[in-house]
Amino acid sequence: MRLLIHPRTRTHTRTLAAAAAAGLLAAVLPASAAHAATGITGWTQVTHYLENSLTAGQGVATVDPAGAASYQLYRGDASIPLGVRIEGWNHVGDPDSAAGYIFDAYQSGSSSPTSKMFRVTTPSGSAYEYTHTLLPGEEYNNSFVAVSPDTQWMIAGEWDTMSHLQIYPTPILNPQTAPNGGSLALSGYVQLDHQVADVQGCDFVTATKLICSSDDSSQSLFPDPKPLLEVDLAHAPTGGDVTGHVTDLGPIPQTNSICSGSFEAEGLDYDPTTGILRVEVVQPGVCVVATTVYEYKAS
């Protein structure tokens, strides 16, 4: 997503911007509304609602803490802790959660990035940073993170047109990683049988199936603008390379806004307990302060 806040913007400016956003947010659309199915194969849209783009416009994840009620965690540009910004990480992607741990994907604001960072927040609130040094030809973008259902492997994505997704051992939860932060090496790739472009988020639906959101409107790779994609893996991730079959499920909605212009597909989340799939779309023009979250259930 386009950055709404410059890395050096002061905290009080973000607070004022959030307040202004809240006012426009209330005017854009009712807080919740039922909606009919919109052409997503295998999924039926059941509702949609609004969130503030400053705090939710990059992604969403369901967190299920031990002994407590699950909840939806949102990420936006204003979600980046000040200390992380000072380190030079000025963009957060679509998060994920497993076993009560929260995983965030960060990319650098440097003019010549050499690494990307994954930040892990433990159920007790401690946070650890894992830095991955870019390999030759690797994009610096760190658009999302998706943790496998067995919690051992983490899928991440770059930007532009790609024929793969990345596989890492899940920090802390996989014993191959250090328990308190450090370096993180790439483990393998999901080798896709069809190129994808501008993937903003992915999440596991089963051990061998991912749903991913693409912001690609060119229709050069798939017939639909901003396609919602299914990636079926040959087997559950084990750390090495695995092939993935890509299917276009249909277009992510670009509706329900009083503004015209270019929408932006963002992150998504699948909650295995409720079976709800959430897909985020940032609204166009001055309505960019509002992110619409569409909810689906398998049909």
N, C-alpha and C positions, 0 to 999 in steps of 0.2 A: 504494500500500500504506500502511496505517497505520504511522506512525513508531514504531519500536521503541526509539529512543534520542532523548532530548531534545537539542536543539542545544547546550545548555551542559553536557551530561554529560561528565565528565572521562575522559581516556584510560584510566586504570586501571580505572574502572568498566566501560568497554566491554570491557576485557580479561577481567575477572571474569565479565561476562555471557556473553562468547564461550565461556569455559571451562565455565560451567554449561550453556550451550546444547549444547556438544559432548557432554556426558554424556547429556542427554535425547535428543539426536539419535541416538545409538547405540542407544537403547532403543526408538525409535519403529518402525523397520523395518530389515530387512537392507539392506546397502549397495546391492545391485542385485538385480533380480528380473525374470524374463521375464514377459510379460503378453500376453494375446490382444488382438485388435483391439477397439476400444470405440466404434464407431459414428461415426468421423470420415471423412466421404466423401473418397475418394481417397488416404487415408493409413492405414497399418497400424502400430499400436503394437508396438514391438520390445523395449522395456525401460523401466524407470524406476529412479531412484536418488535419494538424498537429498543435500542441501547445507544448510549452516548459514544460516538466514535472515538473520543479522546481516551476513553477508558475501556472500550470494547471493540474498536474497529479493526483489530488485527487478528483476533482469534478467540476461541472458546474451548473449554474442556470441562468434563465432569470429574469432580474430585470426590472420592469416596473414603473418608477417613475412618479408621477403625474405631468402632464404638460411638460414632456420631453420624448425623444425617448427611447424605451426599448433597452437593451443591454445584452450581455452574460457576466456573471461574472465567472471567473475561480478561483480555489483554488489549491495550491500546497504547498509543505513543506516550500517554501520561502515566502508564503503568511502570515505566522504567525507573528503578530506584536511582536516586541522585548519584550514589557512589558508582553504580554501573555506568552511568552517563559519563562521569568524570574519567573513567577508564577508557572511554572512547567507543563504547558499544551504544549506538544511537538508534538501533531498530530492533524491535522484538517481534517475533513471528507468532504463528499459531501454536499454542502450547498443548501439552497432553499431561495426563496424570495416571499413575499406577501405584497401587498399594499405599495410597495417601501421599505419595511423593508428587511434586509438581516439576515438570520439565519445560524450560523455556529455551527458545532458539534465538540467539543474538547475532547480529552482524555489525561490522565495524564501520565507523564513519570516516576512516582514514582515506586519503586520496589513493593510496596503493595498499589495500588490505593484504595481509599475509596469513590471516587466521580467522576463524569463526569460533563462537563460544556457546556452550550449553550450560545453563545455570539450573541447579537442582535445589529445590526447597524441600526439606525433610518434613515429616509430620509434626516434629517438635518446633519447626520454624527456623532451623539453621539453614544457611544457604552456602552452596559450594559451586565453584566455577571449574568447568572442564574445557580446555582450549584445544581446538583441532587446527594444526598447521595445514594450510592449503597445499594440495598436491598439484603438480604441473597440469595446467588446463582446467583446474577446478574453479568454479565460480565462487566469489566471496559471499554471495547471498546465502542466507540461512532462513528459509521461508517458513518452515514448520518442523515439528517433531511429532512422531507417532510411535508409541511404545507397544510392542507385541503383547498379546494377551498373556503369554507366559512371563512377561516383564523382563525378559533377558536381552531383547534386541530393540533398537531404536532406529526407525526410518526417518530420514531427513531429506530435504529437497533444495535444489538450487533455483535458478531462474532461467529465462530464455527458453529455447527449444532443446529438450533433453531426451535421450533414449535410455536413461537410467534414473533410479533413486539411490540414495546412499544408505548403507547399513552400518551402525555402530553398536558396540556393546552398551547396554543401558548403564549409565553412570550409577554407582553405588549398588544397584540391584544385581548387576552382573559381577561375579567375583573377579573377572578379568580387569576390572577397573579399580583405581585407588578409592578408598572410602571417604577422603576429605578433599577432593578436587585434584587438579593436575592436568596432564595432557590426555588427549583422547584420540586414538588411532582409528582410521576407517577400517571396517572389517570386511566389507564386500559391497556388492551392488545388486539392486533389483534390476535385472536386464529386461527392459520393456520391449514388447514386440511391435509397438507403435509409438512414434515420437509423441511427446506431450510438450506443452508450452505454458510458461507462467503459472505453474502450480502454486497455489497459495496455502493449501492445507490438505492433510490426509488424516484418516483415522482408521483403525482396524474395526471391522464389523465381525469378522471371525478370524481364526488363526491364519487363514489363507486368503482373506479378502479385505482389500482396502477401498474406501471411497475417498475420492480426491476432488477438490475444487480447482478449476482452471480459470484464470482471468483473461484467457486468449479469446478475443472477439474476431480474429481474422478469418475464421472458418476455412483456413488452409489445411488444417490437420484433421478436423472433424466437421460434420455438417452444421453443428450447433454453435452459436456464439456463447462463450463462457460455459463450456460443457461441464457437467458433473460426471466424473469418470469413475469407473470401477476397475480395479486392478486385481486380477485373480492370480495368486502365486502358485507355482508348481508344487510347493510344499511350504510348511511353516518355516520362518527364518531360523537358521542355525548358525549364522555368522558369515558363511561364505556366500558366493553369488547364487541367486535364484532367479528364474525367469518369471515375468509377469505379463499376463494377457490383458490388454487395455480395451475397455468398452465405453463408448459414449452413451450415457444414460439419458441425456436430454439437456436442455439449456437451463442454467440457473436463472431464476426470475430476475427481470429488470423492470419491475413494476412498483406500484404502491408508493409513489412519491409525487409531491406537488411540483417538483423541480424536473427540468429536462437536462439532458446531457449524458455524459458517460458514467454509468454505474461501475463499481469495482467489486468483483467477487473476492472474498477474503477467506478466513479460516472456517473450519467445520469441526463437529464433534459427534461421536456416536456414544450414547449411553446404553451399555449392554443390559442394565437392570430394567430400564423402561422401554428399550427398543426405539428411543427417539433419536433421529438424526437431525442435527441443527446445522444450517448453512448460513453464513453471513454475507451480506451485500451492502457495501457503503453507497449511500445515495449520491446523486450527482449535484453539481453546482453548489449553491449556498447550503443545500441540504446535506452536504458532506459531513456535517456534524452528527448526522443520524445514520446508524447502521441498522438495517432490517435483518432480523434473525428469522429464518423460515424453519419450521419444524415439520418433519416427515416421519411416517411410520411405514414399515414394510407392508406392501399390499399383495 
